[in-house]
């Protein structure tokens, strides 16, 4: 999933996406350990996706991204 799509998700959707992606990762690891799958690239992709989702969630929690956009919008409104 692309980072812009992740940023457009709501908090509940982010939590759901982390849960489903983690479940996919678990199942893929299980298949790899049984020798049914050589999904090394997919493993890496899923881990990266989970990290991106958790990063966006943490940014929202700390108000890092949203605050920058809000202040830019307020500055633009004040200049008009």
C-alpha positions in Angstrom: 0.0 0.0 0.0 1.3 3.5 -0.9 2.1 6.0 1.8 -0.4 8.5 0.6 -3.2 5.9 0.8 -2.1 5.0 4.3 -2.2 8.7 5.4 -5.7 9.0 4.0 -7.1 6.2 6.2 -8.9 6.9 9.5 -7.5 5.8 12.8 -9.9 2.8 13.0 -8.9 1.8 9.4 -5.2 2.0 10.4 -5.7 -0.3 13.3 -7.6 -2.7 11.2 -4.9 -2.6 8.5 -2.2 -3.3 11.0 -4.1 -6.3 12.3 -4.8 -7.8 8.9 -1.2 -7.1 7.6 0.3 -8.7 10.8 -2.0 -11.7 10.2 -0.8 -12.0 6.6 2.8 -11.8 7.8 2.2 -14.6 10.4 0.7 -16.9 7.8 3.5 -16.2 5.3 6.2 -16.9 8.0 4.4 -20.1 8.8 4.4 -21.2 5.2 8.0 -20.3 4.7 9.0 -22.3 7.8 7.1 -25.3 6.4 8.9 -24.9 3.1 5.7 -24.3 1.2 6.7 -20.8 0.1 9.7 -18.8 -0.8 8.1 -15.4 -0.1 11.2 -13.5 1.1 10.2 -10.4 -1.0 6.6 -10.5 0.3 7.9 -10.8 3.9 10.0 -7.7 3.5 7.1 -5.8 1.9 4.7 -6.7 4.7 7.1 -5.7 7.4 7.7 -2.4 5.7 3.9 -1.8 5.3 3.3 -2.5 9.0 6.1 -0.1 9.9 4.6 2.6 7.7 1.2 2.2 9.2 2.5 2.3 12.7 4.6 5.4 11.9 1.6 7.3 10.5 -0.5 6.3 13.6 2.3 7.5 15.9 2.6 10.8 14.0 -1.1 11.4 14.4 -0.8 10.5 18.1 1.9 13.1 18.6 0.3 15.6 16.3 3.3 15.9 14.0 1.8 15.7 10.5 -1.6 17.0 11.2 -0.3 20.0 13.1 1.9 21.1 10.3 -0.9 21.0 7.8 -3.3 22.8 10.1 -0.9 25.7 10.8 -0.2 26.0 7.1 -3.9 26.2 6.3 -4.4 28.8 9.1 -1.5 30.9 7.7 -3.0 30.8 4.3 -6.4 31.8 5.6 -4.9 34.7 7.6 -3.1 36.1 4.6 -6.3 36.2 2.5 
